[in-house]
């Protein structure tokens, strides 16, 4: 009896990898073995960078809050400490957005901390 191979499933598996490799440069987009390595590497980078993105944005928000707080002669840590002691629960994302797009509301929050 001749050996049977499931060519339908094999082709589907290869096409799935080559579809993910669309847009890659050179043989990475059309040679299966090279494309497979490139796609695996790309997926591992994507997984890693979904975690890193959260870190990067948090540091960006902190930088923006610090810059806005220093215009009101406060440091970032002093501002966060005053918010905590007053019991104001506002996250860094919203605080940074206020500092960038609505500075008058941000200054109102700081004035409320003073009283």
C-alpha positions in Angstrom: 0.0 0.0 0.0 1.5 3.4 -0.9 2.2 6.0 1.7 -0.5 8.5 2.1 0.1 12.1 3.0 -2.5 14.6 4.0 -1.5 17.2 1.4 -4.6 19.3 2.0 -3.7 19.9 5.6 0.0 20.4 4.8 -0.8 23.0 2.1 -3.2 24.8 4.5 -0.6 25.0 7.2 2.0 26.4 4.8 -0.4 28.9 3.3 -1.3 30.1 6.8 2.4 30.9 7.5 3.0 32.5 4.1 -0.1 34.7 4.6 1.3 35.9 7.9 4.7 36.6 6.1 3.0 38.9 3.5 4.9 42.1 3.2 8.2 40.7 4.4 11.3 41.4 2.3 13.1 39.0 0.0 12.7 35.2 0.5 11.1 35.8 3.9 7.8 36.3 2.2 7.7 33.3 -0.3 10.1 30.5 0.9 8.3 28.5 3.5 11.2 27.5 5.8 12.5 31.1 6.0 9.0 32.6 6.3 8.3 30.2 9.2 11.3 31.4 11.1 10.5 35.1 10.4 6.8 34.7 11.4 7.8 32.9 14.7 10.2 35.7 15.5 7.7 38.3 14.6 5.0 36.7 16.8 7.4 36.5 19.7 8.3 40.2 19.3 4.6 41.0 19.2 4.0 39.1 22.4 6.9 40.8 24.2 6.0 44.3 22.9 2.4 44.1 24.0 3.9 44.0 27.5 6.5 46.7 26.8 3.8 49.0 25.3 2.2 49.3 28.8 5.5 50.2 30.3 6.3 52.8 27.6 3.0 54.5 27.9 3.1 54.7 31.7 6.5 56.4 31.6 5.2 58.8 28.9 2.2 59.7 31.1 4.5 60.2 34.1 6.8 62.5 32.1 3.8 64.6 30.9 2.4 64.9 34.4 5.8 65.9 35.8 6.2 68.6 33.2 2.7 70.0 33.9 3.2 69.8 37.7 6.5 71.6 37.5 4.7 74.6 35.9 2.8 74.8 39.2 6.0 74.5 41.2 5.4 70.9 42.2 7.3 67.8 41.4 5.6 64.6 40.2 6.1 62.8 43.4 4.7 65.6 45.5 1.7 65.8 43.2 1.0 62.1 43.5 1.5 62.2 47.2 -1.0 65.1 47.6 -3.5 63.3 45.4 -3.2 60.1 47.6 -3.5 62.0 50.9 -6.6 63.9 49.7 -8.1 60.6 48.5 -8.4 61.7 44.9 -8.4 58.6 42.8 -7.4 59.6 39.2 -5.2 57.4 37.1 -2.1 58.6 35.4 -3.5 58.2 31.9 -6.4 60.6 32.6 -4.1 63.0 34.5 -1.7 63.2 31.6 -4.5 63.8 29.2 -5.8 66.6 31.3 -2.3 68.1 31.6 -1.8 68.0 27.8 -5.3 68.9 26.4 -7.0 70.8 29.2 -4.4 72.6 31.3 -7.0 74.8 33.0 -8.7 71.7 34.5 -5.3 70.3 35.5 -4.5 73.6 37.3 -7.9 73.5 39.0 -7.1 70.0 40.4 -3.8 71.4 41.7 -5.5 74.4 43.3 -7.9 71.9 45.0 -4.9 70.1 46.5 -3.7 73.4 48.0 -6.8 74.0 50.0 
